[in-house]
């Protein structure tokens, strides 16, 4: 049978068949269809698959989904030919309602269980973090205290550096190399400390559902509060954990200073798998292990030192240096305006000068004589009516303090 040119169609599917293959291997369509009733011509599972393909293709709107599949080989992507018009806004809206009624957490757990079995994922370490999702508009939905919405869109600490916009907080729990196993949207002004506390109640239960009875919870320093540590110590609800001890805790400063002053480091070496290049040198690490006491409990603590500062630490260090220098320069200008009646007072003021973290004020006392008014007589020595004493100051770098702080900038206490 001959093929006529008009019977041949060409579609630029790019990488989407690879994404579709993973969606099929994970059984996402089947799991969604098993849990969610169909409410249109196309099943909720196929709508979810279409949304995944659409998002990874670079589009972000949820409306007019059908436009993404005009001219596409839908049979190749979905395993059957589906008219793009079936992915209309009504079909997507009904599917989204069905997903909400069943519960996205329940659906995600079913899919994750399939992924763990199929890809043998490591569920021992559970990583948690939050991020803010910035939105535009007023969202004036919460005047009634009994509004019933699952989260409140409001202003909070915006990680996109847009405090003028409202936001919601997304909490994400991952295993292995960043595979999400639980996700939840929360109020835009929710603190990471309370997020951890609420999440900890469910972590042990969630990981047992995934077949892990002894997980290690990994989170940032917001985990370290008395309530959270009490919950982690609970035999049934708690679990082991790894976190960074905040620098605001005196215990952190104490163990870091002890390790630095006593040079009590163990060689860890290079742990990066990246090869050395002329432009990139792998960091070399040292470690010091000890214990700290927090809220009446003893915890294992590890101080880690890197010989390379990351960009964030460098910028912070440079900002602190500049601020310290500017503060002392302002103090020097103010001190230069003060006149002292006697030399002893001036020397006492010189000794009392403020010392910064990275700089200090250095100077000397000089005399400022005051003479009577009028033109002095020729060849007659002028006798001052009084002498003031002032300070001539300059800002000098504290090389020892700078070197110590620079070393500490590459240190983490866990």
Secondary structure, DSSP 8 states (H G I E B T S, - for coil): ----GGG------TTHHHHHHHHHHHTHHHHHHHHS---SSS-HHHHHHHHHHHHHTT---SS-GGGGGTTS-HHHHHSS---GGGG-HHHHHHHHHHHHHH-HHHHHHHHHHHHHHHHT---SEEEEEEEEEEE-S-----SSTT---SS--B----TTS-TTSEEEEEEEEEETTTEEEEEEEE-TT--HHHHHHHHHHHHHHHHHHTT-SS-EEE--GGG-SHHHHHHHT-TTT--EEE----TTSHHHHHHHHHHHHHT--EEEE----S---SS-----EEEEEEEEEETTEEEEEEEEEESS--HHHHHHHHHHHHHHHHHHHHHHHHHHT--BSSHHHHHHHHHT--B-SSEEEEEEEEEEEE--SS---TT-----SEEEEEEEEEEEE-HHHHHHHHHHHTEEE-
